[in-house]
Amino acid sequence: MSLSHTAAEYMLSDALLPDPSSSRAKGLRLELPSDRLLKFVTVGLPLCLVSLAFAREFSAGSQISCFSPTNFTGKQSAYTDTACWDSLIHHGFDAEGRAVTKSLWALKVFPYSLLVVAVLMYLPYLLWRYAAAPALHCDLLFIIDELDKSYNRSVRLVQHMKKVQQASAEPERFWEEYERARRERYFEFPLLERYLSCKQHAHALVFIYILRNLLLLLFLAATCLYLVFLHLNIFFQDEFSCSIKTGLLQAEPHIPSLIPCKLVFFSVFQMISLSVGSVYVLLIPVVIYNALQLCQWDKGLLSVYEMLPAFDLLSRRMLTCPLNDLNVILLFLRANISELTSFSRLNAVSALREATANKEDIDTVIDFMTLLAGLETTKPKHQ
């Protein structure tokens, strides 16, 4: 056996991928990086600001300061603050001098409304986790495993071809058999190709993914409209006139009809609402971009695997409308590229093929590895 054949044998044996570990199933990412960022910001931001609001309330004590008459005792002043905080009703007069009332109750529930916003923002994630993630996990695990196995089958085929070529007395006859096997698709991987082709006709994952983004977009828009409503109707009025002449105090002559009050926490709520609203407005284009990713194919990953013999999902133009489950799976394969061990090796082979002068001599990874095995001297040139 020549030195070149011995070196090629060692190179091919090292090219085989090790058996996948059991940690692969646990390490799969079932969320895109942009979706994970959206979940962290949309849920975490209101929770963080609500905690600051509650900390401000507990540390500062009363959230309202009323200017009671000078003849009020300390207990009467405390009662005034409590009664005005419980009612939060502004008593005023319109342009014609008629008495009007306006409720400021939304200010009291504002921190709790942000908790509701955080729960709403978490609902799209729960929808994806329980309705789509289990099926996506099975698809990714199977496809990643089959792609790595397809690579190993190709390497083992090269090893077998090398041994057959060494034992063949007629090299030209060997290459004729090889070309005939290529034409008759003896090297194809029907299970993987048919599975990927079948996913083009499924729409469960893409429907849930689009629904998730639509719900998130709806909740973001609703939250922004709610904050705009608060600013236009309530968040411009930090002072109001309160009336405590109710119940047993209604007939008391020494109690004034209206008592001026000021909201101590008003600036804090303004800052919180502006922060949440501005961040949510900036996140709306991100949600739209995530949904628009499904309008085009990510062909970069599959094009690398077309170096495998008879794996031609792209060249046979089997990719039709991108709004299907296969496109979603390709997006998540890109996010789990670290778990796809064969991709980095085939990507390196692809780079070498691009740098090769005689590119017509290298069609698949079989051709490249036969070049490594020292068989190029006997392989006929393509016409």
C-alpha positions, 0 to 999 in steps of 0.5 A, spaced: 500 500 500 502 506 497 504 512 502 498 516 499 493 511 500 495 510 507 495 517 509 488 518 505 485 512 510 487 515 516 484 522 514 478 518 512 477 515 519 478 521 522 473 525 518 467 520 521 463 524 526 463 521 533 456 518 536 452 524 538 451 524 546 445 524 550 446 532 552 444 534 545 436 533 546 437 537 552 441 543 549 437 544 543 434 551 543 427 552 542 427 559 541 430 564 536 435 569 539 430 575 537 424 571 540 428 570 547 430 578 547 423 580 546 420 575 551 426 578 556 424 585 555 417 585 554 416 581 560 422 583 565 421 591 563 414 592 566 416 587 572 422 591 574 419 598 574 413 595 578 418 593 583 421 600 583 414 603 584 412 598 589 419 600 593 417 607 592 410 606 595 413 602 601 419 607 602 415 614 602 409 612 605 403 616 603 402 617 596 398 623 597 398 630 600 392 634 602 392 641 604 387 640 610 385 646 614 389 649 619 384 647 624 384 640 623 388 635 628 393 630 626 388 625 626 383 629 621 389 630 616 390 623 616 383 621 615 383 627 609 389 623 606 386 616 606 379 618 604 382 622 598 386 617 596 381 612 597 376 616 592 381 619 587 375 623 584 377 630 582 371 635 583 371 641 578 367 646 574 366 646 567 366 652 562 359 654 564 360 653 572 357 647 573 360 642 577 363 636 574 367 630 577 373 626 574 375 619 576 383 618 577 382 611 579 387 609 574 393 612 577 391 607 583 391 601 579 397 603 574 402 598 578 397 593 578 396 594 570 403 593 569 403 586 572 397 584 567 401 587 561 407 582 564 402 576 564 399 578 557 406 579 554 408 572 557 402 568 554 405 568 547 411 564 550 406 559 553 403 558 547 409 557 543 412 552 549 406 548 549 403 548 542 409 548 538 416 546 542 414 539 543 413 538 535 419 542 534 424 539 538 422 532 535 423 535 528 430 538 530 432 532 533 431 527 528 433 532 522 440 534 526 441 526 527 440 524 520 444 530 517 450 528 521 448 520 519 448 522 512 455 525 512 458 519 516 455 515 510 458 519 505 465 518 509 464 511 509 462 510 502 468 514 500 472 509 504 469 503 501 470 506 494 477 507 495 478 500 497 474 498 491 478 502 486 485 499 489 482 492 488 480 494 481 484 492 475 481 497 470 480 504 473 476 507 467 471 501 469 471 503 476 469 511 474 464 508 469 460 504 475 461 510 479 458 515 474 452 510 473 451 510 480 450 517 481 445 518 475 441 512 478 441 515 485 444 509 489 447 514 493 441 518 495 438 519 502 431 518 501 428 518 508 431 525 510 429 528 503 422 526 503 421 528 511 424 535 509 419 535 503 413 533 507 415 538 512 413 543 506 406 541 506 405 542 513 403 548 516 402 547 524 409 550 526 408 556 521 401 558 524 403 558 531 409 562 530 405 567 526 400 567 531 405 568 537 408 574 533 401 577 532 399 576 539 405 579 541 404 585 536 397 586 539 399 586 546 404 591 545 400 596 541 394 595 546 399 597 551 402 603 548 394 605 546 393 604 554 399 609 556 397 614 551 390 614 554 393 615 561 397 621 559 392 624 555 387 624 560 390 623 567 398 623 567 397 631 566 394 632 572 398 631 579 393 636 583 386 635 584 380 638 588 377 632 593 371 632 597 370 629 604 363 631 605 360 625 605 357 620 610 357 623 617 361 629 615 356 631 610 352 636 615 359 638 618 359 646 617 367 647 619 369 642 613 370 645 607 367 643 600 373 642 597 380 640 599 386 641 594 391 635 594 397 633 590 399 626 588 406 625 591 408 619 586 406 622 580 412 623 576 414 616 578 408 614 574 410 618 568 417 616 568 415 609 568 409 609 563 414 613 558 419 608 559 415 602 558 411 606 552 418 608 548 421 601 549 415 597 546 414 602 540 421 600 539 420 593 539 414 593 534 419 593 528 422 587 531 416 583 532 414 585 525 421 583 522 421 576 526 414 574 522 417 577 515 423 572 516 418 567 514 417 570 507 424 568 504 428 561 505 434 560 508 438 556 503 445 557 506 444 551 510 441 546 505 446 549 500 452 546 504 449 539 505 448 539 497 455 537 497 452 530 499 451 525 494 444 526 491 442 531 496 438 536 492 432 539 495 434 546 492 437 544 485 431 540 484 427 546 486 423 543 491 422 549 495 416 552 494 412 557 498 416 559 504 410 559 509 411 552 511 414 548 517 420 547 513 422 554 513 421 554 521 425 548 522 431 551 517 430 558 522 431 553 528 436 549 525 440 556 524 439 557 531 442 550 533 448 550 528 452 548 534 449 542 535 450 540 528 457 537 528 457 536 520 455 543 518 462 546 520 466 540 516 462 541 510 462 548 510 470 548 510 469 543 505 465 548 501 470 553 502 476 549 499 471 547 493 470 555 492 478 556 492 480 550 488 482 552 481 478 546 477 472 547 480 468 542 475 472 536 478 469 537 485 461 536 485 460 533 492 463 531 498 465 524 495 469 527 489 473 532 494 474 526 498 476 522 493 481 527 491 484 527 498 485 519 497 489 520 491 484 518 486 484 524 481 490 522 477 485 516 474 478 520 474 476 522 467 475 530 467 468 532 466 467 535 459 
